[in-house]
Amino acid sequence: MTENLTWNAGGTPITIRKDLQVPMRDGLELVADAYEGTEQKPRPALVALSPYGKELQALALTTPPQRRPSPMWDGCIEAGDIARIVNEDYVHVIGDLRGSGGSGGEHIGNYNAGGVSLGEDAYDFIEWVAAQPWCDGNVGMVGISYFGSMQVLAAAERPPSLKAIFVSGGHYDFYETTYHGGIMWFMPRAAREGRGGDSGWAFTDGVKSRMIEEFSPEELKAKVDERLADPDVAGWPNLVHVLNYPKNHEAWFDIVMNQFDGEWYEERNPNELADQIDIPVWLQLDQGRGWTLDSTIEVFDRVQGPKKLTIGSYPPMQSRPFVEEHDKMFRWYDYWLKGIDNGIMDEPAVDVFVEGSREVVTADQWPPKPVEHRPLYLRPRHKLSTERELMGTEYAHPDGFYQAPLTVTDDVQILSWSTPVFEEPVEMIGTGAAHLFAEIDQPDTNFILRLWDYAPTGKRQLITTGYLKASHRELDEARTSEGDPRHPHTRSVPVEPGTIEEYVIRLYPFAATFMPGHRLTAELSNAEPLADEHNSLLPPDAFHLPVGRPVTHKIYRDAEHPSRLVLPFTTQ
């Protein structure tokens, strides 16, 4: 079916091919819409695939881009700027994935790990598009977040007509997308359920829980009861609901039920497949969403073909409908899909926006400059110092805070430590770590660490974050290095109350220059403030599961317990 719609995209009218039926190799069909110029000729195609519904993506033609904290911001309108894509003389093809929207089949678990690989479907979809008379046989992909993950899954299958991809804001390590340092993140709930202003998945009867498919009712009930025994889970109404009524939101149920990393997450993780990609790849992400930046860098390191990496400026959330980064994307695709020699491959592979100095640093690798990890020690009177503490515990007594559950208080307790004001610019680029010697009076808690750049005016900006559930403190020694800790997250080891443990928290990648007169402040809590300068930029569901029991925390910072930050100072 084809209907004509005239839309003012720089004077370019648009032809819409509506509800195209795209056959898969197993016989079912996916549904798609194609947008192109009215001149009948073959063009390169940019494919967008997700479970969010192609009709939702069409709002890019009628809804002006919204930025947070606009209440009209919808995190699922992520397929790209349809009018701009058509105006640049590409065909924009937006499809519903298996088991969602108007498409047939079942979507079982993560990336259909319980059924047909979504990468396999993407292969068939791309080759069908390339064979149509309105496509010239050259295909790229477009879209952020889930759409971005689909680009990596598709490229790993190596469809012959997929010539390059441009991924902005993709999610690759699925465990780190759902559990940060072992602490559950609620944003995946929004993407699936549609809470907090997001539309969520275009659910059909074809979206299935892998847990329900794999386990008997008796086995599943035992697993649900075990999950509900966690006081954090039992204290959160939405989780109690989804665990008791799993068919209401089967995809979110699977995430809640799988709190540990392992086969369930790794089976079809995009980052695990990245080394199979040999076509040109450009990866882009803005700072402020460190868990995604971490795996973006991992994918960049693993892909085998020509590649670029752009790390943009804060804040972390693009507009919806998504319209950013299109200038870079079209230069990329003009080169690889249209054969226009625009010099893009003569430019450095990596460009990084450095907060504070607001400079763009370029190189051919990440980090873009040599770095040396150096400590800043927690000291008395809430200070950070390059000099370690010489006094014992009897003199350098611990800092501490008591946090009641958020079911009974709105008051989030925060400890902080700050450097003196910097007298000259101090640049840091890379990952970091926090080594905290802590004693708690419960078997578990959260450690949430946030690093801020404070200006002389008192205005501040978040630089990076780190998360660690205390029971996930085990280190992967084989992968851990100074300033780059790694945790397996494959089991929970409860803490013995009253013992002092060392907790090593990974600080996600960042790039910042602390200018003269500024200072660095580290804030520690076990829950997130309900509203602050950073949270106001994020969707309502972009927070973490709080601790469900009262916990007293003591942070030791004496000669025997050198609590410290380990940060990536550039050396040139």
DODOVEX-989821 format. One record per residue (C-alpha): residue in one letter; x, y, z negated. Coordinates in steps of 0.001 Angstrom, whole numbers, plus 500000, padded with zeros to 6 digits. Last residue first. Example, Ala and Ser with C-alpha at 12.3 -4.5 7.8 and 13.67 -1.06 7.14 Angstrom:
# DODOVEX-989821
S513670498940492860
A512300495500492200
END
This chain:
# DODOVEX-989821
Q550321515912471675
T550045513660468626
T546284513311468324
F545032512502464823
P542852509392464697
L541464509190461111
V541896506826458163
L539591507983455363
R540568507078451831
S539906505216448607
P543281504413447060
H542209502057444239
E545248501396442075
A546409505028442045
D542868506347441655
R539828506832443861
Y537051504588442542
I533556505101443953
K530858504076441444
H527404503264442837
T524235502683440797
V521494500948442756
P517694500981442482
R516083498414444813
G514697498477448379
V517745499903450145
P516754501977453158
L516214500553456663
H517949502962459037
F516858506093460882
A516055506971464493
D512299506396464188
P511329510071464181
P513286510798467372
L516609512586466877
L517618516250466967
S516001516995463592
N518096514191462091
H521325516094462724
E520518519444461091
D518721517770458168
A515519515891457367
L514688512715455428
P518247512440454222
E519639508997455038
A520048506178452563
N523001504621450697
S524934507870450552
L528419509177451357
E529312512550452869
A532752513362454296
T533534517047454828
L536127518444457247
R536943522123456968
H536846525136459251
G538841528366458884
P541131527470461772
M539404525045464179
F538712521364463550
T539042519778466974
A536703516898467707
A536452513708469747
F534517510745468361
P534496506958468276
Y532485505305465465
L533822505170461941
R534128501528460833
I533677501040457097
V536167499060455031
Y534671498160451652
E537116497285448896
E535364495638445967
I535259496556442266
T533139494079440315
G530117495080438204
P527526493235440259
E528938490278442229
V528265491269445830
P526186488988448035
V527952487441451050
S525648487692454079
R526563485930457303
T527617486457460924
H528297490198460722
P531807489584462172
H533229492914460970
R535823494966462828
P538079497715461490
D539844500153463878
G541792502757461882
E544633500325461293
S543792497071463069
T540985494533462879
R540350491984465642
A542050488941464107
E541094490025460574
D537374489994461298
L536498491694458039
E533895490582455495
R531906493527454065
H528519492314455345
S527019492032451808
A527783495724451295
K525807496774454372
L528144499037456301
Y527560502176458348
G529882504831459760
T529151508201461323
T530814510808463508
I531202514553464031
L527986516035462615
Q527902519796462936
R527899522440460212
K526945526054459686
G528367527364456409
T529608530585458044
P533221529436457657
A532346526442459863
Y531863522959458401
D532714519976460666
W530888516951459285
L531712513285458752
R528891510915457782
L529211507755455713
I526329505389455028
F527136502551452630
N524106500349452084
T523520498223448997
D523766494629447839
P524040492234444878
Q523211495048442416
D525244497020439849
I527699498506442352
E531450499047442144
A533351500707444963
F536801500943446451
L536114502708449748
H538359502408452797
A536862504570455554
A537858503921459130
G538464505721462401
T537873505504466130
G539283507886468718
I540071511570469171
M541155513972466402
E542454517514466916
V543583519879464156
P543594523596465047
E545575525740462572
E544984526895458990
F542386524208458251
V540153524930455277
P540904522586452371
T539547519110452984
S536177518035451649
W534641515198449630
S530912514523449318
L528531512309447351
I524892512274448440
Q521725511293446554
V518567511090448654
D515581512619446827
D512259511611448362
T511552509272445447
V509514506179444502
T509357504170447735
L512676505757448695
P514324503370446247
A516257505074443427
Q519851506009444126
Y522338506515441304
F525570508279442132
G529229507997441296
D532710509444441367
P535282507323439602
H537599508484436796
A541018509750437828
Y542356509814434256
E541597506316432906
T541537504999436479
G545231505685436969
M546789508915438207
L548992509176441306
E546261509911443902
R547394509958447528
E548530513086449338
T546900513974452675
S544009515328450625
L540220515197450536
K538551516920447575
H535399516209445618
R536758517477442286
P539157514539442019
R540694513014445162
L539542510915448125
Y542591510397450324
L542987511501453946
P544958508848455767
R546663508959459168
H545966507080462403
E548285508315465129
V546884509180468525
P548200509418472088
K545734511314474291
P542814510300476540
P541752507558474125
W540654505970476390
Q542394505751479771
D543152507606483008
A543248511054481444
T541143514201481088
V540426516434478096
V537452518796478328
E537703521678475868
R534983522826473503
S537632523533470819
G535165522400468167
E533837519343469961
V536160517780472507
F534432516798475741
V536112513726477198
D536991512984480813
V538313509591481912
A539179508294485398
P541089511384486459
E540095512886489849
D541254511603493241
M538335509153493294
I535867512049493450
G537521513580496503
N534243514184498366
D534842511615501101
I531216510888502011
G530754507148502598
K527014507211501914
L526826504542499207
W530226504820497475
Y531056508512497963
D527544509959497995
Y526815507592495091
W529483509044492843
R528826512671493823
F525131511972493261
M525755510576489779
K527978513468488725
D525259515997489587
H522569513718488085
E524133513800484625
E520908515121483043
V517331514648484300
F515729512107481911
P512022512815481529
R512748513156478698
S515815515235477908
Q519028513718476636
M519674512812473005
P523077512937471284
P523769516610470723
Y526822516819471211
S529105516973474216
G529911514411476868
I532053511316477088
T532629510503480763
L534209507204481792
K535189506197485327
K535773502901487058
P537107501170490158
G536628497424489668
Q537309494983486810
V534975495987483998
R536325495178480516
D537774498466479252
F534749500463480382
V532428497883478770
E534252498289475432
I534118502086475755
T530349501930476231
S530209499519473264
D531630502114470872
L529696504962472491
T526461503134471733
W527324502774468021
G528557506377468015
R525364508109469028
G526491511698468385
Q528630512139471470
D527115512043474949
L527454508981477170
Q528588508271480723
L529844505113482421
W530830505126486101
V531246501691487675
P532647500690491095
I532072496987491888
D534062494201490189
I531781493239487305
Q532361489802485746
D534345491370482870
A531148493153481822
L529227489989480941
E529826490038477165
N529099493787477155
P525699493150478773
N524682490740476000
R523114487663477564
E523916484928475049
E525558487256472540
Y522514488345470550
W520951484949469790
E524391483302469835
G525819485317466972
D525248488471464954
F523145488280461827
Q519796489875460928
N517740487832463387
M514148487821462100
V513712491581462418
I514921491453466019
D512580488609466942
F509579490348465336
W510299493465467425
A509825491411470617
E506685489695469270
H504814492806468271
N501286491826467166
K502146488150467579
P504341488286464492
Y501525488981462017
N503066488311458600
L506555489331459675
V505266492373461578
H503246493576458590
V505946493150455967
L508327494929458334
N505950497855458842
P505371498203455088
W509049498448454025
G509700497202450490
A509800493504451403
V512517494179453992
D514828495937451531
P513896493429448813
D515108490523451003
A512785487639450060
L510666488562453079
R513386487144455330
E513333483811453510
D509540483665453729
V509752484336457469
K512289481544457931
A510115479078456013
K507058480155458017
L508991479629461264
E509958476085460358
E506354475210459496
P504973476836462634
S507518474931464748
F510475476863466078
E511679477762469593
E508748479601471208
I507844481543468052
M511471482601467646
R511717483568471313
S508803485898470839
K506863486405474053
V506013489281476389
G503822487711479098
D500530488649477429
T501343492181478513
F503266494980476894
A504383498086478788
W507198498504476280
G507318501575474074
S505490504872474551
D507810506710472191
G506484509362469801
G507488507708466518
R506072504295467298
G505847502697470748
E506167499121469537
R509151498132471676
A511292501240472097
A510139502579468730
R511080499333466963
P514471499469468662
M514954502893466971
F514489501417463496
W518100500498462736
M518727497532460418
I521942497765458385
G524556495078459229
G527206497662460141
H524622499166462431
Y521964496548463187
T519777496884466314
T522024498374468976
E525080496860467301
Y523502493435467787
F522693494242471412
D526254495172472335
Y525460496867475648
H523101499823475345
G523360502347478185
G523473506107477761
S524297506981481362
V525184504213483780
F526227504923487377
I526410501747489466
A528139500823492738
K527690498832495977
L524768496577495049
S524032494945498432
P526062491794497761
P524353491040494397
R527219490484491940
E525388488900488951
A527470491069486562
A526221494133488459
A522620493316487572
L523271492877483843
V525309496104483824
Q522567498054485591
M519921496497483339
S521706497921480303
G521418501367481855
F517675501019482450
Y517380500003478782
S519224503233477825
I519525505411480938
G518419505236484553
V519755504758488071
M521023501952490297
G522900501717493590
V521912500043496841
N523253500203500396
G521304498175502983
D519964501179504934
C516648501062503059
W513281502018504688
P513304498867506839
Q513471496676503713
A516372494200503356
A518244496232500717
V515130496332498520
W514821492542498613
E518520492173497763
I518118494504494793
F515060492690493430
D516662489248493784
Y519800490364491934
A517711492172489297
D515789488944488675
E519071487116488084
G520200489871485712
L516897489497483887
S517914485909483171
V514941483566483518
G513537482295480226
G514490482297476538
A517205484887477059
N514632487156478665
Y516916490160478095
N516399489532474336
G513339487415473583
I510985485822476090
H509657487908478963
E507115485796480823
G506041485867484448
G504224488415486575
S504803492120487015
G502191494848486506
G503668496188483290
S505875493643481568
G506527489876481785
R509301490153484365
L510583493685484687
D508561496555486108
G510200498298489068
I511155501821490099
V512628502331493583
H514012505822494326
V514923506116498011
Y517831508498498530
D517983511721500521
E519228514121497807
N515685515573497692
V514357512091496968
I516665511760493952
R515821515305492796
A512080514623492993
I512384511334491086
D514544512727488260
G515651509584486418
A514288506245485205
E514262507200481505
I510734508124480468
C510899505752477438
G512125508229474814
D509018510378475048
W509609514049474127
M506182515717473949
P506619516456470213
S509609518668471165
P512421518142468632
R514121517077470858
R514292518205474473
Q511471517969477016
P511879517859480801
P508850519348482609
T506106516730483129
T504614516300486627
L507065514399488826
A508976512809485911
L505556511509484822
A506125508781487434
Q508290506965484875
L505184506166482827
E503559504598485886
K506610502349486329
G506122500704482957
Y508566500536480045
P509855496984480700
S512810498300482726
L514321498454486233
A515514501483488239
V516881501038491776
L518623503772493788
A518249503145497519
P520405504268500439
R518239505532503313
P516504504067506366
K514403506515508403
Q510805507665508514
E510918511336507550
T508496511655504638
G511226511563501995
E511284508659499585
Y509655507212496436
A509239503451495972
D506914501843493426
A507487498327492109
V505789495080491030
L507626491869490284
E506466488652491909
L506622485004490892
G508012482316493195
D511089481098491347
R513417483052493656
M511686486347492868
P509328488122495260
V508866491928495143
Q505258493077495535
L505116496832496225
D502593498592494021
K502764502054495636
R504979503272498462
I505135506987497689
T506125509497500365
I507581512733499030
P507658516217500538
T510956518135500331
G510685521894499867
G513212521921497063
A511188519203495423
N507719520669495912
W505582517549495997
T503402516323498820
L501921512907498107
N501352510264500754
E499941506839499899
T501352503477500916
M500000500000500000
END
